[in-house]
Amino acid sequence: MTDLVLVAGAWLGSWAWDDVVPELRAAGHGVHPVTLAGLAERRGEPVGQQTHVQDIVDVVERGDLRDVVVVGHSYSGIPVGQAAERIGERLRRVVFVDANVPTDGKSFASGWAGPAEFAAAIAANGGFWAPLTAADFVDQGLTDEQIARIVGGSTPHPGASLTEPAVLARSMGELPAMYIKCLLDGDEPRAEVAELLATSERWRRVDLDTGHWPMFSQPRELAGLLLDAAAA
C-alpha cells in the first residue's frame, strides 16, 4: 500500500480532491487530502511559505507514513516540492499537477511577469490573493456546475505564502517526479519545469487533455495517473 498526500492549489482546501479520493482508496491506498493553513476550514490561521511546507511534512510524520506519493497542484507544487525533499527516505515519488515547482530563494510571485505588482495587489487586498471569478474558468474543460463548485468553495489565499521564498537543500531534479501537464492550460510547462524534464533522468512528463483543474474536470483520469505514480 502506498500513501498519497494530496495538496490542491491556491484558494482550495482538501475538499477539492473529493472526486479523486474514492478511486485511490478503492485501489487499496491510503489517501490523505490536505487543507493548508489559512484556507477553507483553516481560514484565519497565521501563514507563511514554510507554514505550508510544514503542514505537509506534519501529515507524513504524524501519521508515520512511508512509501509516500506527495501530490501538488498549481501553487502547491512549491510547498510540496520542499516537503518532498524534507521527508527523505519516506518519499516514493512527487507528482506535480500542472504545478509550479520551487526554486531556492524564489517565491511563487517571482515567477510572475510583474512580481512587484503582484505583491502590491495582495497588499491592497488585505494581504490576500482574491479568488478567481467564474469567467476565469472558461475554456478549461469544466461544466458550469463544476465552475460554480470551485468558485463557491474558494477562499482568499494568504499572501505571505506566495511572496516568501522557497528553501531547498538540493535540486528538484534529484527527486523522483511525475509532471502532469494539462494541455488546455498550455501545451508546454514553465521554463524551469521544462529544464528539469530535459535534464533529469528521474523526471517524466505525462499529459492530460483538460484544463488546469483536473480534479474537477477529469477526476477519474487524474486518479489513474496518480495510481501509475504509486505503482512506478
Residue pairs with C-beta under 8 A, 6 or more apart in sequence:
1 28
1 29
1 30
1 67
2 29
2 30
2 67
2 68
2 69
2 92
2 230
3 29
3 30
3 31
3 32
3 60
3 63
3 65
3 66
3 67
3 68
3 69
4 24
4 29
4 30
4 31
4 32
4 68
4 69
4 70
4 71
4 226
4 230
5 32
5 34
5 56
5 59
5 60
5 65
5 68
5 69
5 70
5 71
6 14
6 17
6 20
6 21
6 31
6 32
6 33
6 34
6 71
7 33
7 34
7 36
7 56
7 70
7 71
7 72
7 73
7 76
7 79
7 80
8 14
8 16
8 17
8 33
8 73
8 74
8 76
8 215
9 72
9 73
9 74
9 75
9 76
9 99
10 74
10 75
10 76
10 129
10 157
10 162
11 39
11 129
11 131
11 132
11 154
11 155
11 156
11 157
12 39
12 40
12 73
12 150
12 153
12 154
13 35
13 36
13 39
13 40
13 41
13 42
13 153
13 155
14 33
14 34
14 35
14 40
15 33
15 35
15 40
15 153
16 33
16 73
16 150
16 153
16 213
16 215
16 216
17 31
17 33
17 215
18 33
19 215
19 216
19 219
20 215
20 219
20 222
20 223
20 226
21 31
21 33
23 219
23 220
23 223
23 224
23 227
24 31
24 223
24 226
24 227
25 31
27 227
27 230
29 227
29 230
30 65
32 59
32 63
32 65
34 55
34 56
34 59
35 41
35 42
36 42
36 47
36 51
36 52
36 55
36 56
36 76
36 79
36 161
37 45
37 46
37 47
37 51
37 52
37 55
37 158
38 44
38 45
38 46
38 47
38 51
38 157
38 158
38 161
39 155
39 157
39 158
40 153
40 155
43 155
45 51
47 158
47 160
47 161
48 160
48 161
48 164
49 78
49 79
49 107
49 160
49 161
49 162
49 164
49 165
49 166
50 164
50 167
51 161
52 76
52 79
52 161
53 79
53 82
53 83
53 86
55 79
56 70
56 79
56 80
56 83
57 83
57 86
57 87
59 65
60 68
60 70
60 83
60 87
60 90
61 87
65 90
66 90
67 90
67 92
68 87
68 90
68 91
68 92
69 92
69 93
69 94
69 95
69 226
69 229
69 230
70 80
70 83
70 84
70 87
70 91
70 93
70 94
70 95
71 80
71 94
71 95
71 97
71 226
71 229
72 78
72 79
72 80
72 81
72 94
72 95
72 96
72 97
72 99
73 97
73 98
73 99
73 213
73 215
74 97
74 98
74 99
74 100
74 212
75 99
75 100
75 108
75 157
75 161
75 162
76 99
77 96
77 97
77 99
77 100
77 101
77 102
78 99
78 100
78 101
78 102
78 107
78 108
78 166
79 102
79 161
80 94
80 96
80 99
81 94
81 96
81 101
81 102
81 166
81 168
81 172
81 175
82 102
82 166
82 167
82 168
84 91
84 94
84 175
85 168
85 169
85 170
85 172
85 175
91 175
91 176
92 176
92 230
93 176
93 177
93 178
93 229
93 230
93 232
94 175
94 176
94 177
94 178
95 177
95 178
95 179
95 180
95 225
95 226
95 229
96 177
96 178
96 179
96 180
96 193
97 180
97 182
97 214
97 215
97 222
98 180
98 181
98 182
98 185
98 212
98 214
99 179
100 108
100 111
100 190
101 172
101 190
101 192
101 193
101 196
102 166
102 168
102 172
103 110
103 166
103 168
103 192
104 165
104 166
104 167
104 168
105 165
105 166
105 167
106 165
106 166
107 115
107 162
107 163
107 164
107 165
107 166
108 161
108 162
108 163
109 115
109 118
109 119
109 162
109 163
110 165
111 190
111 192
112 118
118 162
118 163
119 159
119 163
121 129
122 128
122 129
122 159
122 162
122 163
123 159
125 156
125 159
126 156
127 158
127 159
127 160
128 156
128 157
128 158
128 159
129 156
129 157
129 158
129 159
129 162
130 156
131 151
131 154
131 155
131 156
131 157
132 150
132 151
132 154
133 151
134 147
134 148
134 151
137 147
137 150
137 151
137 211
137 213
139 184
139 211
140 184
140 185
140 210
140 211
140 212
140 213
140 217
141 184
141 210
141 211
141 217
141 218
142 150
142 211
142 213
142 216
142 217
146 213
146 216
146 217
149 216
150 213
150 216
171 200
172 196
172 200
173 196
173 199
173 200
173 202
173 203
174 200
174 202
175 202
176 202
176 232
177 196
177 200
177 202
177 203
177 204
178 203
178 204
178 205
178 206
178 225
178 228
178 229
178 232
179 189
179 193
179 196
179 197
179 203
179 204
179 205
179 206
180 205
180 206
180 207
180 208
180 214
180 222
180 225
181 187
181 188
181 189
181 205
181 206
181 207
181 208
182 207
182 208
182 210
182 211
182 212
182 214
183 207
183 208
183 209
183 210
184 209
184 210
184 211
184 212
185 211
185 212
188 194
189 197
189 205
196 203
197 203
197 204
197 205
206 225
206 228
208 214
208 218
208 221
208 222
208 225
210 217
210 218
210 221
211 217
214 221
214 222
215 222
